[in-house]
Amino acid sequence: MTLLPSPLPDAEAQCQALADLIRPALTPDTALVGIFSGGAWIAERLAQLLELPDETGLIDISFYRDDFAEKGLHPQVRPTRIPFDVSGKRLILVDDVLYTGRTTRAALNELFDYGRPASVELAVLADRGGRELPVAPTYCVWNLELPAQTCLTLDQNDQGLLSWRVEEHA
């Protein structure tokens, strides 16, 4: 793993690199499911780059978080939309940053409420380490180490372009 580079990597170029990693493993029954919000943006971009026939699934894990009782409901809850039958599908779950693994666990719990996929793989732009659960990405383009108080965030501008932002929290 590497420390945070300056300037931050080009998130648009990273999406292309992630598509290039995924492309050789595509099968006719592969579908993408993006986790709101950064993972949803990336999944939609990957679907275009990979020219996938199925519409992209979008998942909001707000009600499946294991810290829901402590933190309450996120103020921007969006409806989960999975426009295909997940049963028997090869799914690629897409997120922007993999950290503790808890978001991925919540997404898997919600996905299985929709059916039993043949398999689920994880694709992320950035893996920042710090895992609390045994979760690892199948596809990843950026491995780095960040202190716990540093937040790596993916933003989308009005033109739909993606970029990274770093914030320090006390």
Long-range contacts (C-beta under 8 A, 24 or more apart in sequence): 1-129, 1-143, 1-144, 1-145, 2-143, 2-144, 2-145, 3-144, 3-145, 4-144, 4-146, 4-150, 4-166, 8-163, 8-164, 8-165, 8-166, 9-142, 9-164, 10-163, 11-125, 11-154, 11-162, 11-163, 11-164, 12-161, 12-162, 12-163, 14-125, 14-126, 14-141, 14-142, 15-42, 15-45, 15-46, 15-49, 15-125, 15-162, 16-49, 17-141, 18-42, 18-46, 18-123, 18-125, 18-139, 18-140, 18-141, 19-45, 19-46, 19-49, 19-50, 21-123, 21-139, 21-141, 22-46, 22-50, 22-92, 22-123, 22-139, 23-50, 25-121, 26-50, 26-52, 27-90, 29-88, 29-89, 29-90, 29-118, 30-89, 30-90, 30-91, 30-92, 31-56, 31-57, 31-84, 31-86, 31-89, 31-90, 31-91, 31-92, 32-56, 32-57, 32-91, 32-92, 32-94, 33-57, 33-58, 33-59, 33-82, 33-91, 33-92, 33-93, 33-94, 33-107, 33-111, 34-58, 34-59, 34-94, 34-95, 35-59, 35-60, 35-61, 35-93, 35-94, 35-95, 35-103, 35-107, 36-60, 36-61, 36-78, 37-76, 37-78, 37-156, 38-95, 38-96, 38-97, 38-125, 38-153, 38-154, 39-93, 39-94, 39-95, 39-96, 39-124, 40-94, 41-96, 41-154, 41-156, 41-160, 41-162, 42-94, 42-95, 42-96, 42-123, 42-125, 42-154, 42-162, 43-94, 45-162, 46-94, 46-123, 54-83, 54-84, 55-83, 55-84, 57-81, 57-82, 57-83, 57-84, 57-86, 57-91, 58-82, 59-107, 59-110, 59-111, 61-103, 61-106, 61-107, 61-110, 63-110, 64-106, 64-107, 64-109, 64-110, 65-102, 65-103, 65-106, 66-102, 66-105, 66-106, 67-102, 80-110, 82-111, 82-114, 85-115, 86-111, 86-114, 86-115, 86-116, 86-117, 87-115, 87-116, 87-117, 88-115, 88-116, 88-117, 88-118, 89-117, 89-118, 90-117, 90-118, 90-119, 90-121, 91-117, 91-119, 91-120, 91-121, 92-120, 92-121, 92-122, 92-123, 92-138, 92-139, 93-120, 93-121, 93-122, 93-123, 94-122, 94-123, 94-124, 95-122, 95-123, 95-124, 96-124, 96-125, 96-126, 96-154, 97-124, 97-125, 97-126, 97-127, 97-128, 97-152, 97-153, 97-154, 98-122, 98-124, 98-126, 98-127, 98-128, 98-131, 98-135, 98-137, 98-140, 99-128, 99-129, 99-130, 99-131, 100-130, 100-131, 100-132, 100-133, 101-131, 101-132, 101-133, 101-134, 101-135, 102-132, 102-133, 104-133, 104-135, 105-133, 105-135, 125-154, 126-152, 126-164, 128-152
